[in-house]
Amino acid sequence: MRSDRRTYLRTLGIAATSTSLLAGCLGGQTDGDGGDGGGTTTDGGEGATTTDGGDQSSSSEFGGWFDGVTNFDGVTDETGSKKVTVKVGTKGNNGNNAFSPAAVKVSKGTTVVWKWTGKGSMHNVVAKSGDFESDMMSDEGATFEQTFDSAGTYKYYCNPHKAMGMKGAIVVE
């Protein structure tokens, strides 16, 4: 009886370890290509890609950038606005690890202000192209801003939470 119990417990331990290892292998996947998802570079920098002017509403239209991003639900159209706010640290990606909206369309010359909610842990905003990067912040109300003068698609992420899906995009027309 005692031997059977040890065998059972040992089997449970092996199964739990195997499951943990498998979850660890699958949990940190990224797009892996290191590229910007395709497109033609414009004068807006390495990560700016031209758009076809159509309504971008699926992850595939961003070259898979939003694959696995739980709060991506299309592009929010804010064209015509001089200033647009994107919240940092909103609900998504298994916690407060999201930008809201995840993707937003703006006109040339628009200033995008990323505003921290104070939820989650430390977050930052990093352009995939390297064109801009905020400091790591966590205080509610902290802000970072960037003005977009060139048409294109600017992909960005939170460095500590990128693998979790904390990604965004600014589409400038």
PyRosetta script that sets phi, psi and omega in degrees:
from pyrosetta import init, pose_from_sequence

init()
pose = pose_from_sequence("MRSDRRTYLRTLGIAATSTSLLAGCLGGQTDGDGGDGGGTTTDGGEGATTTDGGDQSSSSEFGGWFDGVTNFDGVTDETGSKKVTVKVGTKGNNGNNAFSPAAVKVSKGTTVVWKWTGKGSMHNVVAKSGDFESDMMSDEGATFEQTFDSAGTYKYYCNPHKAMGMKGAIVVE")
pose.set_psi(1, -46.1)
pose.set_omega(1, -178.9)
pose.set_phi(2, -64.8)
pose.set_psi(2, -39.2)
pose.set_omega(2, 178.3)
pose.set_phi(3, -64.3)
pose.set_psi(3, -41.5)
pose.set_omega(3, 178.9)
pose.set_phi(4, -63.5)
pose.set_psi(4, -39.2)
pose.set_omega(4, 180.0)
pose.set_phi(5, -65.4)
pose.set_psi(5, -43.7)
pose.set_omega(5, 177.6)
pose.set_phi(6, -62.2)
pose.set_psi(6, -43.8)
pose.set_omega(6, 179.0)
pose.set_phi(7, -61.4)
pose.set_psi(7, -43.9)
pose.set_omega(7, 179.1)
pose.set_phi(8, -61.1)
pose.set_psi(8, -48.1)
pose.set_omega(8, -179.4)
pose.set_phi(9, -64.5)
pose.set_psi(9, -39.8)
pose.set_omega(9, 178.4)
pose.set_phi(10, -63.5)
pose.set_psi(10, -41.6)
pose.set_omega(10, 178.6)
pose.set_phi(11, -63.1)
pose.set_psi(11, -42.4)
pose.set_omega(11, 176.4)
pose.set_phi(12, -60.5)
pose.set_psi(12, -42.3)
pose.set_omega(12, 179.6)
pose.set_phi(13, -63.0)
pose.set_psi(13, -41.9)
pose.set_omega(13, 178.7)
pose.set_phi(14, -65.7)
pose.set_psi(14, -43.1)
pose.set_omega(14, 179.6)
pose.set_phi(15, -63.3)
pose.set_psi(15, -42.5)
pose.set_omega(15, 179.5)
pose.set_phi(16, -64.8)
pose.set_psi(16, -42.1)
pose.set_omega(16, 179.3)
pose.set_phi(17, -63.9)
pose.set_psi(17, -43.8)
pose.set_omega(17, 179.6)
pose.set_phi(18, -62.0)
pose.set_psi(18, -42.7)
pose.set_omega(18, 179.3)
pose.set_phi(19, -63.8)
pose.set_psi(19, -42.2)
pose.set_omega(19, 178.9)
pose.set_phi(20, -63.4)
pose.set_psi(20, -43.4)
pose.set_omega(20, 178.9)
pose.set_phi(21, -63.8)
pose.set_psi(21, -42.9)
pose.set_omega(21, 178.8)
pose.set_phi(22, -63.6)
pose.set_psi(22, -43.8)
pose.set_omega(22, 178.8)
pose.set_phi(23, -62.2)
pose.set_psi(23, -39.6)
pose.set_omega(23, 178.8)
pose.set_phi(24, -64.4)
pose.set_psi(24, -36.2)
pose.set_omega(24, 179.2)
pose.set_phi(25, -69.7)
pose.set_psi(25, -37.8)
pose.set_omega(25, -176.4)
pose.set_phi(26, -84.4)
pose.set_psi(26, -26.2)
pose.set_omega(26, -170.8)
pose.set_phi(27, -70.4)
pose.set_psi(27, -24.7)
pose.set_omega(27, -173.8)
pose.set_phi(28, -107.1)
pose.set_psi(28, 23.2)
pose.set_omega(28, -178.3)
pose.set_phi(29, -69.9)
pose.set_psi(29, 141.3)
pose.set_omega(29, 174.0)
pose.set_phi(30, -126.0)
pose.set_psi(30, -175.9)
pose.set_omega(30, -178.1)
pose.set_phi(31, -69.5)
pose.set_psi(31, -18.0)
pose.set_omega(31, 169.4)
pose.set_phi(32, 71.8)
pose.set_psi(32, -14.2)
pose.set_omega(32, -174.9)
pose.set_phi(33, -88.0)
pose.set_psi(33, -16.5)
pose.set_omega(33, 179.0)
pose.set_phi(34, 71.5)
pose.set_psi(34, -4.1)
pose.set_omega(34, -178.9)
pose.set_phi(35, -90.1)
pose.set_psi(35, -174.4)
pose.set_omega(35, -177.6)
pose.set_phi(36, -98.9)
pose.set_psi(36, 11.3)
pose.set_omega(36, 177.0)
pose.set_phi(37, 87.3)
pose.set_psi(37, 12.5)
pose.set_omega(37, 176.2)
pose.set_phi(38, 97.1)
pose.set_psi(38, -178.3)
pose.set_omega(38, -179.6)
pose.set_phi(39, 100.0)
pose.set_psi(39, 173.7)
pose.set_omega(39, -178.3)
pose.set_phi(40, -103.5)
pose.set_psi(40, 132.9)
pose.set_omega(40, 179.6)
pose.set_phi(41, -71.7)
pose.set_psi(41, 138.7)
pose.set_omega(41, 176.7)
pose.set_phi(42, -111.6)
pose.set_psi(42, -174.5)
pose.set_omega(42, 179.1)
pose.set_phi(43, -71.9)
pose.set_psi(43, 1.0)
pose.set_omega(43, 178.6)
pose.set_phi(44, -80.8)
pose.set_psi(44, 0.4)
pose.set_omega(44, 177.5)
pose.set_phi(45, 112.6)
pose.set_psi(45, 174.6)
pose.set_omega(45, -173.3)
pose.set_phi(46, -58.5)
pose.set_psi(46, -34.4)
pose.set_omega(46, -176.0)
pose.set_phi(47, -92.7)
pose.set_psi(47, -0.8)
pose.set_omega(47, -179.5)
pose.set_phi(48, -87.4)
pose.set_psi(48, 125.7)
pose.set_omega(48, 179.2)
pose.set_phi(49, -121.2)
pose.set_psi(49, 147.7)
pose.set_omega(49, -179.8)
pose.set_phi(50, -71.3)
pose.set_psi(50, 153.2)
pose.set_omega(50, 178.0)
pose.set_phi(51, -116.7)
pose.set_psi(51, 161.3)
pose.set_omega(51, -179.7)
pose.set_phi(52, -88.7)
pose.set_psi(52, 2.9)
pose.set_omega(52, 178.3)
pose.set_phi(53, 81.9)
pose.set_psi(53, -5.3)
pose.set_omega(53, -179.9)
pose.set_phi(54, -79.7)
pose.set_psi(54, 171.8)
pose.set_omega(54, 178.0)
pose.set_phi(55, -78.4)
pose.set_psi(55, 109.5)
pose.set_omega(55, -179.5)
pose.set_phi(56, -85.7)
pose.set_psi(56, 110.3)
pose.set_omega(56, -174.9)
pose.set_phi(57, -128.4)
pose.set_psi(57, 0.3)
pose.set_omega(57, 177.8)
pose.set_phi(58, -125.8)
pose.set_psi(58, 155.2)
pose.set_omega(58, -179.0)
pose.set_phi(59, -59.1)
pose.set_psi(59, -35.0)
pose.set_omega(59, -177.9)
pose.set_phi(60, -63.1)
pose.set_psi(60, -27.1)
pose.set_omega(60, 179.1)
pose.set_phi(61, -73.2)
pose.set_psi(61, -8.8)
pose.set_omega(61, 175.5)
pose.set_phi(62, -109.0)
pose.set_psi(62, 23.5)
pose.set_omega(62, 179.1)
pose.set_phi(63, 64.0)
pose.set_psi(63, 29.6)
pose.set_omega(63, 179.5)
pose.set_phi(64, 83.0)
pose.set_psi(64, 3.1)
pose.set_omega(64, -178.4)
pose.set_phi(65, -54.0)
pose.set_psi(65, -36.7)
pose.set_omega(65, -177.0)
pose.set_phi(66, -97.2)
pose.set_psi(66, 10.2)
pose.set_omega(66, 175.6)
pose.set_phi(67, -59.7)
pose.set_psi(67, 126.8)
pose.set_omega(67, 179.0)
pose.set_phi(68, 81.6)
pose.set_psi(68, 1.7)
pose.set_omega(68, 178.0)
pose.set_phi(69, -88.0)
pose.set_psi(69, 110.5)
pose.set_omega(69, -169.6)
pose.set_phi(70, -69.8)
pose.set_psi(70, -23.7)
pose.set_omega(70, -177.2)
pose.set_phi(71, -101.4)
pose.set_psi(71, 6.0)
pose.set_omega(71, 176.7)
pose.set_phi(72, -74.6)
pose.set_psi(72, 122.8)
pose.set_omega(72, 178.6)
pose.set_phi(73, -138.3)
pose.set_psi(73, 35.6)
pose.set_omega(73, 179.5)
pose.set_phi(74, 107.8)
pose.set_psi(74, -174.2)
pose.set_omega(74, -176.4)
pose.set_phi(75, -102.2)
pose.set_psi(75, 128.2)
pose.set_omega(75, 174.9)
pose.set_phi(76, -84.4)
pose.set_psi(76, 123.3)
pose.set_omega(76, -176.8)
pose.set_phi(77, -88.2)
pose.set_psi(77, 112.0)
pose.set_omega(77, 177.8)
pose.set_phi(78, -120.2)
pose.set_psi(78, 22.1)
pose.set_omega(78, 179.6)
pose.set_phi(79, -59.4)
pose.set_psi(79, 142.6)
pose.set_omega(79, -178.4)
pose.set_phi(80, 94.9)
pose.set_psi(80, -16.3)
pose.set_omega(80, 178.1)
pose.set_phi(81, -83.6)
pose.set_psi(81, 140.9)
pose.set_omega(81, 178.0)
pose.set_phi(82, -78.6)
pose.set_psi(82, -32.7)
pose.set_omega(82, -178.2)
pose.set_phi(83, -138.3)
pose.set_psi(83, 134.3)
pose.set_omega(83, -178.8)
pose.set_phi(84, -128.6)
pose.set_psi(84, 137.7)
pose.set_omega(84, 179.6)
pose.set_phi(85, -106.7)
pose.set_psi(85, 133.1)
pose.set_omega(85, 173.4)
pose.set_phi(86, -116.4)
pose.set_psi(86, 125.5)
pose.set_omega(86, 179.6)
pose.set_phi(87, -79.7)
pose.set_psi(87, 141.3)
pose.set_omega(87, 179.5)
pose.set_phi(88, -114.0)
pose.set_psi(88, 125.6)
pose.set_omega(88, -179.6)
pose.set_phi(89, 91.5)
pose.set_psi(89, 41.5)
pose.set_omega(89, 177.3)
pose.set_phi(90, -98.3)
pose.set_psi(90, 171.4)
pose.set_omega(90, -177.8)
pose.set_phi(91, -62.6)
pose.set_psi(91, 128.3)
pose.set_omega(91, 177.1)
pose.set_phi(92, 157.6)
pose.set_psi(92, 159.4)
pose.set_omega(92, 175.3)
pose.set_phi(93, 55.3)
pose.set_psi(93, 48.2)
pose.set_omega(93, 177.5)
pose.set_phi(94, 64.4)
pose.set_psi(94, 41.0)
pose.set_omega(94, 177.6)
pose.set_phi(95, 154.7)
pose.set_psi(95, -151.4)
pose.set_omega(95, 175.5)
pose.set_phi(96, -99.7)
pose.set_psi(96, 59.6)
pose.set_omega(96, -174.6)
pose.set_phi(97, -123.4)
pose.set_psi(97, 57.1)
pose.set_omega(97, -178.5)
pose.set_phi(98, -146.3)
pose.set_psi(98, 159.0)
pose.set_omega(98, 169.8)
pose.set_phi(99, -102.9)
pose.set_psi(99, 144.1)
pose.set_omega(99, 179.2)
pose.set_phi(100, -137.1)
pose.set_psi(100, 118.6)
pose.set_omega(100, -1.5)
pose.set_phi(101, -74.0)
pose.set_psi(101, 156.1)
pose.set_omega(101, -179.9)
pose.set_phi(102, -69.1)
pose.set_psi(102, -36.3)
pose.set_omega(102, 178.7)
pose.set_phi(103, -134.5)
pose.set_psi(103, 135.7)
pose.set_omega(103, -178.6)
pose.set_phi(104, -139.0)
pose.set_psi(104, 139.6)
pose.set_omega(104, 177.7)
pose.set_phi(105, -102.5)
pose.set_psi(105, 130.9)
pose.set_omega(105, -178.7)
pose.set_phi(106, -134.1)
pose.set_psi(106, 167.5)
pose.set_omega(106, 175.4)
pose.set_phi(107, -89.5)
pose.set_psi(107, 158.9)
pose.set_omega(107, 175.2)
pose.set_phi(108, -56.8)
pose.set_psi(108, 140.5)
pose.set_omega(108, 179.2)
pose.set_phi(109, 90.4)
pose.set_psi(109, -3.2)
pose.set_omega(109, -180.0)
pose.set_phi(110, -75.7)
pose.set_psi(110, 140.3)
pose.set_omega(110, 173.7)
pose.set_phi(111, -98.5)
pose.set_psi(111, 125.4)
pose.set_omega(111, 175.6)
pose.set_phi(112, -99.7)
pose.set_psi(112, 128.5)
pose.set_omega(112, 178.9)
pose.set_phi(113, -111.8)
pose.set_psi(113, 118.8)
pose.set_omega(113, 173.8)
pose.set_phi(114, -90.6)
pose.set_psi(114, 126.4)
pose.set_omega(114, -176.2)
pose.set_phi(115, -122.4)
pose.set_psi(115, 122.9)
pose.set_omega(115, -177.5)
pose.set_phi(116, -73.9)
pose.set_psi(116, 137.7)
pose.set_omega(116, 179.0)
pose.set_phi(117, -86.4)
pose.set_psi(117, -17.9)
pose.set_omega(117, -175.8)
pose.set_phi(118, 85.7)
pose.set_psi(118, 3.3)
pose.set_omega(118, -179.7)
pose.set_phi(119, -102.0)
pose.set_psi(119, 152.8)
pose.set_omega(119, -176.5)
pose.set_phi(120, 82.4)
pose.set_psi(120, -155.9)
pose.set_omega(120, 179.7)
pose.set_phi(121, -109.2)
pose.set_psi(121, -151.6)
pose.set_omega(121, 178.8)
pose.set_phi(122, -68.0)
pose.set_psi(122, 135.1)
pose.set_omega(122, 177.2)
pose.set_phi(123, -131.4)
pose.set_psi(123, 158.8)
pose.set_omega(123, 169.5)
pose.set_phi(124, -143.2)
pose.set_psi(124, 175.4)
pose.set_omega(124, 179.0)
pose.set_phi(125, -124.1)
pose.set_psi(125, 118.7)
pose.set_omega(125, -176.6)
pose.set_phi(126, -128.3)
pose.set_psi(126, 122.4)
pose.set_omega(126, 175.8)
pose.set_phi(127, -69.5)
pose.set_psi(127, 133.7)
pose.set_omega(127, 178.4)
pose.set_phi(128, -59.3)
pose.set_psi(128, -31.3)
pose.set_omega(128, 180.0)
pose.set_phi(129, -77.0)
pose.set_psi(129, -16.2)
pose.set_omega(129, -175.4)
pose.set_phi(130, 88.2)
pose.set_psi(130, 4.3)
pose.set_omega(130, -176.8)
pose.set_phi(131, -69.9)
pose.set_psi(131, -26.5)
pose.set_omega(131, 178.1)
pose.set_phi(132, -152.1)
pose.set_psi(132, 156.2)
pose.set_omega(132, 178.0)
pose.set_phi(133, -160.8)
pose.set_psi(133, 132.0)
pose.set_omega(133, 177.2)
pose.set_phi(134, -90.5)
pose.set_psi(134, 170.2)
pose.set_omega(134, 170.6)
pose.set_phi(135, -74.5)
pose.set_psi(135, 163.3)
pose.set_omega(135, 171.7)
pose.set_phi(136, -74.3)
pose.set_psi(136, 128.4)
pose.set_omega(136, -178.1)
pose.set_phi(137, -141.3)
pose.set_psi(137, 157.3)
pose.set_omega(137, 175.5)
pose.set_phi(138, -139.7)
pose.set_psi(138, -13.0)
pose.set_omega(138, -175.9)
pose.set_phi(139, -69.3)
pose.set_psi(139, 133.0)
pose.set_omega(139, 175.9)
pose.set_phi(140, -58.7)
pose.set_psi(140, 132.0)
pose.set_omega(140, 179.0)
pose.set_phi(141, 92.4)
pose.set_psi(141, -10.8)
pose.set_omega(141, 176.5)
pose.set_phi(142, -61.9)
pose.set_psi(142, 147.0)
pose.set_omega(142, -178.0)
pose.set_phi(143, -135.9)
pose.set_psi(143, 158.2)
pose.set_omega(143, 172.5)
pose.set_phi(144, -142.8)
pose.set_psi(144, 139.3)
pose.set_omega(144, -179.5)
pose.set_phi(145, -134.5)
pose.set_psi(145, 154.8)
pose.set_omega(145, -179.6)
pose.set_phi(146, -147.0)
pose.set_psi(146, 132.7)
pose.set_omega(146, 176.1)
pose.set_phi(147, -98.0)
pose.set_psi(147, 133.7)
pose.set_omega(147, -177.4)
pose.set_phi(148, -108.2)
pose.set_psi(148, 108.9)
pose.set_omega(148, -176.4)
pose.set_phi(149, -100.8)
pose.set_psi(149, -11.2)
pose.set_omega(149, -177.4)
pose.set_phi(150, -119.4)
pose.set_psi(150, 140.0)
pose.set_omega(150, 177.6)
pose.set_phi(151, -64.5)
pose.set_psi(151, 146.2)
pose.set_omega(151, 177.9)
pose.set_phi(152, 150.6)
pose.set_psi(152, -179.0)
pose.set_omega(152, 176.9)
pose.set_phi(153, -112.3)
pose.set_psi(153, 123.1)
pose.set_omega(153, -177.0)
pose.set_phi(154, -111.0)
pose.set_psi(154, 108.7)
pose.set_omega(154, 179.3)
pose.set_phi(155, -89.7)
pose.set_psi(155, 143.3)
pose.set_omega(155, 179.8)
pose.set_phi(156, -147.0)
pose.set_psi(156, 170.2)
pose.set_omega(156, -176.7)
pose.set_phi(157, -156.8)
pose.set_psi(157, 169.4)
pose.set_omega(157, 170.0)
pose.set_phi(158, -98.1)
pose.set_psi(158, 120.5)
pose.set_omega(158, -173.9)
pose.set_phi(159, -55.8)
pose.set_psi(159, -50.5)
pose.set_omega(159, -178.3)
pose.set_phi(160, -68.2)
pose.set_psi(160, -20.6)
pose.set_omega(160, -173.6)
pose.set_phi(161, -119.5)
pose.set_psi(161, 15.0)
pose.set_omega(161, -179.7)
pose.set_phi(162, -59.1)
pose.set_psi(162, -46.1)
pose.set_omega(162, -178.5)
pose.set_phi(163, -63.8)
pose.set_psi(163, -22.6)
pose.set_omega(163, 178.5)
pose.set_phi(164, -82.1)
pose.set_psi(164, -15.6)
pose.set_omega(164, 179.9)
pose.set_phi(165, 111.3)
pose.set_psi(165, 14.1)
pose.set_omega(165, 179.4)
pose.set_phi(166, -82.3)
pose.set_psi(166, 86.8)
pose.set_omega(166, -176.4)
pose.set_phi(167, -134.7)
pose.set_psi(167, 155.9)
pose.set_omega(167, 177.4)
pose.set_phi(168, -148.7)
pose.set_psi(168, 174.6)
pose.set_omega(168, 177.8)
pose.set_phi(169, -151.3)
pose.set_psi(169, 142.6)
pose.set_omega(169, 172.9)
pose.set_phi(170, -114.4)
pose.set_psi(170, 122.1)
pose.set_omega(170, 177.9)
pose.set_phi(171, -103.6)
pose.set_psi(171, 117.0)
pose.set_omega(171, -176.4)
pose.set_phi(172, -108.6)
pose.set_psi(172, 125.4)
pose.set_omega(172, 177.1)
pose.set_phi(173, -116.0)
pose.dump_pdb("model.pdb")
